[in-house]
Amino acid sequence: MDIVGFLKSQFICHLLICYIFIVSGLIINFIQLFTLILWPINKQLFRKINCRLAYCISSQMVMLLEWWSGTDCTLYTDPESYHKYGKENAIVILNHNFEIDFLCGWNFCERFGVLGSSKVLAKKELSYMPIIGWMWYFLEIVFCKRKWEEDRKTVVQKLLNLRDYPENFWFLIHCEGTRFTEQKHQISMKVAEAKGLPKLKYHLLPRTKGFAVTVQCLRNVVSAVYDSTLNFRNNENPTLLGVLNGKKYHADLYVRQVIHILILFKQERIPLEDVPEDEQECSTWLHKLYQEKDAFQEEYFRTGTYPAVPTVPPRRPWTLLNWLFWALLLLYPLFQLLINMINSGSSLTLASFAFVIIIASVGVRWMIGVTEINKGSTYGNNDSKQKQK
């Protein structure tokens, strides 16, 4: 292992990275709180400012993937439509198989300049989570309780609010609703059998109601649907802890920006008007899409590639520059404080500092644990079981 690789694996480096992320994130959340005074005066200015502030937080995570870990991200897509990425509003359908798939989705957004304004459909509990959850609140992220009877009215209202959004945005959505595990897959396929739906090998059944409402509310605002399928080469099992340790992964992302769903594997653009507006028809459309996604997964596992032209979108410097700015701003006072504490010679002061380090270590491990598959949501298990009753 070289000296750089050795340093990346050291816990003290991880603590410093997390210190920068947590402190800068809380500072930004505090600034976002003050931007609320702009909402009744100039809503669009409020939105533009919060897009930039959100970028300061989310880009730090992308920096870890791009610059710290050095993970390679190869994009497979249609060259004729490549130039439209980042220049139009879009709904991005993502598979949900890996611990860092959200990070790869953010990386996709960053490469095309829409990271700060990207939207998601997220569970309500995340809105209470400091830094990212609070950041999402100011970005007008759509939160739901995963109880559709209660969620529908709120989700519709939040989506309609995005119709006059001043920035180009991508709405990222995991239609499976929860991360793939073998246990959830078995339960999901029992539901498919009970409902007479085609079984999937590599995906859970998509949850169609949220997608259908998203399409209905954002029609004439969103220009296209990007169907995205993520895999990692050599059967890699990427983790956030691995990224933090500086481990390099090799991601392949297949984006079917231009496909007509009714003609299997025909590569044309999916304008949103091609997606049915009727909820039942939209549900059928989405199930067909996931059958295609399954076929492309089969192809990838067999050949190690996708049926499209590979390209590597240029890596932009802004994620690194943003992180360096916060590092320079926050590390100097930290080191000054540490030197003063050591010079004081007070055992109580040193013990307090050690206690803070321990608490920080536990906090870092908790944040990483949120992304771990084996500690993920039981939503897919419980909800699917209820449907079979």
N, C-alpha and C positions, 0 to 999 in steps of 0.2 A: 504494500500500500504506500503511495507517495505521501508527502507531507500535507498536501492540500486535502487528499482523501482522509488522512488521519484526523486533521482538524475538524472536518465536516462531521465526523462521527463522535466528536467529544460533546458531552452533555453540557459543558459550560457554554459552548457555542450555541447549542439549542436554547439554553436559558436566555442568552443575550438576544437571540432572534425573537423569542416569545416576549421578552421584555419590551422590545421595540414595537412589536405588533400590538401588545395589550395597551401600553401607555399611549402610543400614537392613536390607537383606535378609540380609546376613551376620550382623548383630547378632541378628536374629530366628532365623536358623538355629542360632546358638549357644545361644539361649534354648531352642529346641526340643530341642536335644541334652540339656539338663538335665531336660526333661519326661519323658525315658525312665524316670526313677526312679519315676514314677507308674504306669507300665504294670502292673507286678505287684501294685500296691496298689489302684489305682482306675482301671481301663481307661477307663471312661466319662468321668471327669474329664480324663484325658489327652487324649481325643478332643475334648472341648469346648474345652479350652485351645488345642489345635492348630488348631481351626477358626478361632478368633479371631486367632491368630498368622498363619495362612495368609492371612487376609483383609487383614492389614496389608501383605502383599507384593502379592497379586494385585490389590487395589483401586488400587494405584498405577498399574498398567497401564490399568485401566478409567478412572481419572482423566484420563489422557492423551487417551483417546477422547472422554469426555463433556465435560470442562471445558477442556482445553488445545486440542484440535482443534475441539470444539463439534459433533461429528458428530451428525446427527439420526438417530434410530432409530425407525422406524414399525413397529408390530407389527400384523399382520393375523391375526385369530383369531376364534373363536366367542365372542361376548359372554357367553353363558350359562355358559361354563366358565372364563372369565377369572379369576374370583375363586378358583379352585382352585390357580392358579400359586403356588408357594412354600409351599403348605400340605400337599403330599403328595410322597412320593418318586416319581421318574419317570425313565425312560430317554429321553434326548433324542437323536434321530437328526439329524445335521447334514450338509449338503453341504460339500464341501471344495474350493472353487474359488478362494478369494482369500487373499492373504498375511495379512490380518488377520481371517479368519473365526473364529479361536480367540478373538480379542479381542471380537468381536461376540457370541460365545457366552457369554463371561464377563460382558459387559454385560447380556445377557438374564438371567443368573443374579443379577447385582447388583440389577436393578430389582425382583426378587421375593424378595430377601433370602436367597439360598442360595449366594452366591459363595464364602464361606469353607468350606463343606462340599461343594462340587461335586467330582465324581469324573470321571476319564477313563480310557480304555484307551490307554496310551502305550508307545512303544518303550523298551526297556531302557536304551538309551544315555542317555536324558534323566535317568535316576535319578542319574547321576554329575555332572550339570550343577549348579554351585553356584546357590544361591538358589531358583530355581523347581523344579529337579529334587530338591533336598534337601527343600524344602517339601513336595513331593508325597510323598516317602518317609514323612514324619510324618503325612500325611493318608491313608495306606494306599491310595495310588493303585495301580491294577493295571498293572504293567509286563510287557511281553512281548518276546520275541526275534524275533517274526515267523516262527518255525518251529513250526508248530502241534503237531507231534509232541512237541516239548520243552515247549511253552508250556501245553498243556491242563491238566496237573495243577496247575501253579502258578497259572494264571488262575482255575481252579475254586476253589482254596483261598482265594485273595484275595477273590473275590466272596462266598464263603460267610461270610467274616469280617465282611462289611458287613451281615449280616442283623440284627445287634443294634445297629446304629449309632444313637446317641442323638439326632442332628440330622436334620431333613429334608434330603435330598440329591437332586441331579440327577446322573445318570450320563450324561455327554456322550460320544457315540461317533460317529466318522466311519467308517461301514461300508465306504466305498470304500478305506480303508486307506492312501491316499496322496493328495496334492493333484492335482487335475485339470490335465493339460496335453494338448495336441493329440496329442503322440507317445504318451503313455500311453493316451489314448482310442482311438487307432487299434489299438494292441496289444490293449486290452481288448475291443474289438468283434470282433477276430479270434477271441478266445477264445469270445465269445458265439456267433459263427457256428459254431465247431467243436463247441460243446456244445448247439446247437439252442436257445439262449436268445434272447428278443427283444432287438434292439439298442436302445441308448439314445443320444440325441443330445447330452445335456448332462451326463451322469454316467458314471462308470466303473462296471463291474459291482460290485455290493456283495459283500463277503467275508462270507459268512453264518455261518461257524463261530463266530466270536467273539460275534456277536450272539445266536446260538442258545444258547450257553452262558450268556451274561449273563442272558437271559430265564429259563432253567432255574434258575439259582442265586438269582435275585432275585425269583422268583415268590412271592407272598404278602407281600413286603416292599415292592416297587415297585407303585404303584397304576395307572400308566398309561404309555403311550408317547407322546411328543410328537415328531411328525415336523416338522422345521424346515427351511425352504428360504430361503437368504439371497441377496439380490441388491442391487446398487447402481444408483441411477438414472443416466440419461444416459450409460450405458456407462462409468461411472467404474471405474478400475482402482486401488483403494486399496492403499497400502503402509504399512508401519510407519514408514518414513522420512517419508512424507507426513504421517502423524499427528504425528510428532515436530516437523515443520516448521509445525504448526498448521493444516494444510489441512483444511477441513471437507468431509466426505462426507455422502451421504444414503443410509442403509441401509434396505432393506425386508425384514422378516423375516416369513415366513408360517409360522405354527405351527398344524398340524392336531392339536390336542390331542384332538379328538373326531371320529374318523373310523372307520368300519367298513370295513376294507380290502376285504372281499369285494363291497362295493357301490360302484362307482367314483363318486367325487366326492360321495357321500352324507356329510353332516357329522354324525357322531355321535361320542361319546367312544370312545377306544380303551382300554378297560380291559385290563389285562395278560392277563386270562383269555381274551380273544379272540385272543391271539397263540398259535399252536400250540406245544405243548411238544416234540413230536417234531422232531428236527433236520431231517429232510427236509421236513416240512410247514412248518417255520419258514423254511427256505430259500426255498421256493416263495412263502410269504407276503411275505418281504422283497423278492424279485424283483418281485412285483406292486406293492409299495409304491414301488419305484424307477421302475416304469413310470408310476405316477401322478405322482411327483415330476417326471419328464420332461415330462409333459403340462402340469403347472403352470408349469414353466419356459417352455415354448412359449407359454403364455398370457401370462406376464409380459413376454416379449420382444415379443409382438404388441401388448399393450394398455398395458404399463407399470404394471400393478396386479395384485393377487391377488383371487380370488373370496371375500373375507371382509371383515369390518368393520375399517377401520383405526383404530388408537388409538396414542397415545404414552404409555407407562407413565411415571409421574412419576419424575423424576431425584432420587435421594436425595443428601443432602449429605455422607454419611459418607466417600465416596472422597476428596473434596476436603479435608475436615477431617483425615483420616488423613495425607494428603500434607503439609498445612501443619504438622502436628505434627512430622513427621520433618524437614521443611525447617528449621523453627525450631531444632530440636534439633541438627542437623548442620551447618548453614551457618555459624553463629556461630563454632565452633572452627576451621572451614576458613578463614574470613576473618581470624581472629586469627593463625593460622599464617602466612598469606600476608603479612600486615602485618609480622610479626616477621621473616620471611625477607627482605623488601625492606629493612627497617631494618638488618638485619645487614650488608648490602652485600657479602656473600661471593659471589664469582662461582661457587664450587663449589656453594653452596646453591641459587643461582638456576638453575644448569645442571641440578642434580638435579631441581628442580621442573619445569623444562621437559621433562626426560626422562619424568617421571611423567605430564605432560600428553599427551605423544606416545603413551605406552603406553595411557593411558586412551582416547585417540582411536581407537586401533587396536581396543581392546576393545569400545568402543561400536559401531564399524562391524561387528565380528564378530557381536555380539549381534543387530544388525539383519539381517545377512546370513543368519542362521539361518532367518528367516521368508520370505526371497525365493524365489519360485517357481522361478526359473531355477537356484537352488542347492539345490533341495529333494531329497527322497529319490528314489533310483532304484528303490525297492522295487517299484513298480508295473511298471516296465519289465522288470526281471530276473525277477520272479516270474511274470509273465504269459508271458514267453518260455519259461520252464521248463515251464509247463503245456501249451504247444503241442508240446513235443517228444514 
